[in-house]
Amino acid sequence: MNIQNKIIGSVACALSLFGTATASYAGSTAQPGISTGFVTAALPPVGLYNIVDINWGARGPYNGGPEVDLGVAIPVHLVWSTPYELLGGRLFFVDENVWAQVAVGNGFGTTAANLRGFALTKLGAGLSWDLGAGFHAAIEEQVFVPVNTQVSVNDYWEFSQKVALGYTANEWLLNVELVYGTGNNGRLQNVSPANAAFGQPATAGAAWGNLNLTALREFGKWEVGAIGYGSTDLSSPYSGYLRQSQFALGGAVAYKFDQVEVVVKVSRDVYQSNEGGYDTRAWGELVFPLWKPEAVTAVAAKY
């Protein structure tokens, strides 16, 4: 393998930090850890919200490989919390658009490759139930729309399901979230640089599962606590595929203004397999209402 292909392979591996459909390094299409720091089982008050998410992390160097930096920005992540009910649960809709930048080198300032572009579009709909005594539950059906760029997460249609359980009482904010993605075993022609370099089908991706954990304590307008998240491949979409998995731990701090919530998180992998190294990541998130039929109150959910 020549040096160009090595760089392209490193880029493909980097995309696995937030999920990629590249056949050489598949992984979760939904970024592991993206929803930590929030109680996703509970809905905010009726209204339309936008969530701006920016996170950056470095993986490696590991076993002689290069360091790979991945930046992710989600400028448009709309959540419509509706007043309508179905099966006793409140209906909500989600639209998410992700932009990514991948840099490969031997550390900061030594970039050998730099790719960027929109990487993911997701549409979702779900139901959230208030179970009483501070407990909540939610389900969501998601569809990932094909995107074909240098850093595309998936260039095929994919579906996923999310289940969340949460608790919001006695100054505690607790949440457990499980996400399953179908992946794809397609065998179409190569369409991305990373896949073409390895002669693998760009439309193959493993089925995957994510686990997102949140435990926060409220102190007035402040929230402080711990987060954890993991991901694992659940299938092998082609012969010789190496399944990936990881688990990370970290902390989160949030502050609620009158109409805006700001969340800052830091995380570090404590386990990884076939990911290309251990990821250290910093997160910043801003949640604010675009429309609300009543006085704005604190936002307590993220999707």
N, C-alpha and C positions, 0 to 999 in steps of 0.2 A: 504494500500500500504506500503510495507516495505521500509527501508532506501535505499536499492540498487535500487529499482524501482524509488524512488524519485530522486536519482542521475541521473539515466538514463533519466528520464523525463526532468530534467534540461538540460542535454546534448542536447536532442531533441529540446528543446525550444531555446537553444543557436544557433543551426544551422539555426533557422529562421532569424537570423541577416543578413545572406547573402542568405537565401532561402534554404528550405529543403523540401524534398518529404516525410518525415516521416508523417504517418497518424495522429499522436497525435498532432504534431505542424507543420502544413504545412506552406507554405509561398512562397515568390518569389524565383524561381530557380536562376534568375540572381540577384546578390548582389545589393540592392538599394544603389545608390550613387557612384558606381564604375566608372562611366563615367563622373562625375562632374569634373569641372576644365578644360574641353576640349570642343572644338567646334566639336562635332561628326557629324554635318551636312556637314562639309567640309572635303575633303580628303587632305592628305599631297602630296607632289610631287611624281611622279611615282617611285616606289621602294618597297622593302620588309623591314618592320619594326618589331621590337620586343618591347613589353611594359612589363616591370617588375613592378609588383604592390605588395606592402606589406602593410597590414593594420591590426591594432589590436584595440580591443575595449572591454569594460566591461559593462555588463548589470546587473542592480540590485545592492544590494539585494532589493527586492520589495515584500511587503506584507508577510514578514516572510520567503521568499524563499532565496536561496543561491545566491551569486554573480557568474555570469557566464562570463568567459573570452573567447573571440574568436579571434584567429589569422588566417589571410588569406594570402597566398602567391601565386602569379601567376608568376612563373619563365618563362613560355613560353606562350606568347600571341602575335601571329603573325598576321600582317596586310599586305596583298599584295595590294598595290594601283596600279592598272593596267593602261595602256594607252588606253585600249579598251572602246568603248562607246556602249551603248544600250539605245534606246529610248531617246537619247539626254543626258543621264547621264553616268558618268564614273563608270566602274565596279570595285568592290573590293571584296576580300575574307578574312575571319577571321578564325583563329584557336586559341582556348583558353583552357588552362589546369590549374585547381585550386587545391591547396593543403590547408588543414585546420587543425587547432589544437584547441580543445575545452577543457577548464579546469573549473571544478566546485568546489567551496569552499566558505569560509567566508571572502574572501579578499586575497590580494597578499600573497603568501607563505603558504596558508592553503588549498592546493589542495586535494580534496576528490576523484576526478575522472579526468583522462586525456586521451583523445582520439585524434588520429591524422591519417591522410591519405589523398590520393587524393579524392576530393569530386565532381569534375565536369569536364566534357569535352564538349566543345561547338564548333560547326562548323557553319559558316555563310557566306552569300553572299549578296551583295546589290549594289545599285546604288546611286551616289551622283551627284546633279545638281548644277552648278554655275548659279544662277538666275540673276546675275548682281547687281551693286550698293552695293556690299558687302553681299548680301543675298545668303544663301545656303539651300538646302534641301536634305535629304537622307532617303532611306528606306532600311531595311535589313531583310532578312528571316533567322532565326536561328533554328538549331536543337541541342537538348541536348542528348548526347549519354548516355545510361544507365551505371551507376557506382555503384558497390555494395561494400562499405567499411563501417567501423565504423562510418564515418562522411559523407557518400554519400549524395549528394543533391538530386539526383533522381536515382531510379533504374528502370526507364521506359523511353521509347522514348517520348520526348516532343518537341513541336514546339512553336516558338514565333516570333512575328513581332515587328520591331522597326521603329519608324518614328521620324525624328529630323529636326528642323528648326534652322538656325543659322545666325549670323551676324558678319562679320569680316572687319570692316572699321572704320575710324576716331578714331583709337586706342582703340576700344571697341571689346570685344570678348563675344558674347551672344549666349546662346544655350538653347533650350527646347527640351526634349526628352521624348517620350512616348514608353513604352514597354508592350506588352501583351503576356502572356503565357497561353497555353491551359490547363495545369494541366492534371490530369488523374483520372478517377473514377474506376480504376481497383480493383478487389477483389481477388488477388492471395495470396499465403501463406506468412506468415511473414518471412522476410529474414534479418532484421536488429535488433540489440539489443534493440533499443528504441521502435520499433514497437512491438516486441515480448513481452516486459514488459507490454504493455498496451492492448495486444490482438487485435491490429488494423492491417489492411492490409498495408504492406510496400509500395505497389504500388499505393496508393491513394494520390492525391495531388490536392489542390484547383487550379482553374484557377486564375490568378493573374495579377496585373497591377503595373507598376513602373512609377514614374515621376522623372526626373533628371533635375535640373536647374543650370545654370552657368551664372555669370555676372562678367567679369574681365575687368580691365583697363590696357592698356599697358604703361609702362614707360621704353622706351628703350628695354633692354633685359629682364626686369622684367615684371611680370603680377601679379596684386593684385586684389582681389575681394571677392565675396560671392558665396556660394553654398547652394543648398537646394535639398532635395530629400524625396520622400515618396513612400510607397508601401501599397497595400491593396489586400486582397483576394476577388475574384469575384464570388466564388461558394462555396458550401459545398459538399465535395466529399463523405461524409458518414453521417449518422444520428448522431446528437449530436455534430457535429464539431463546434468549436468556431473560427469564422473568425478573422484573425489578420490584423492589420494596424498600420502604424507609419508615422511620419514626422519629419525630422531633418533639422537643419540649421547649417551653419558653414562658415569658411573662407578658402581661398586658396591663396598660393603664389607660383609662378613659375619663373624659370630662364632658359633662352635659351643660351646654349653654342653653339659652332660652329656646332657640330654634335649631341648634346644630349640636351634633355629638362628634367629638374627636377621639380617635382610638390610635394608640401607638403600641406596637408589639415587637418583640425580639425573639427569635427562635433559633435552635441549633439541632441538627440531626444527632441522635444518640445511637442510631442504627441505620445501616444502608446496605443494600445488596445489588450489585450491577448498576448502580446509579452514577458511577464515575467519581465518587468522593462524598464527603460530608458537607452539607449545605448550611451556611450561616446566613440568616435573613432578617432584614428590618422591614417593618410594615407601618404604613400610615394610612388612616382611613377617615373620611369625612362624610357624615350622613346628614342630609338636610331635606326638608319638604319643599316640593315644587308647587304643590296645591293641597289645600286642606279645608274642608267645609266647617271646621271649628277651630277654636284656639289651639295653637301648636303646643304639644306636650313632649316630654322626653321620648326619644326614639329608643326602642328596646329590641329591635329585630334587624336581621340582615340576611339577604338572600342573594 
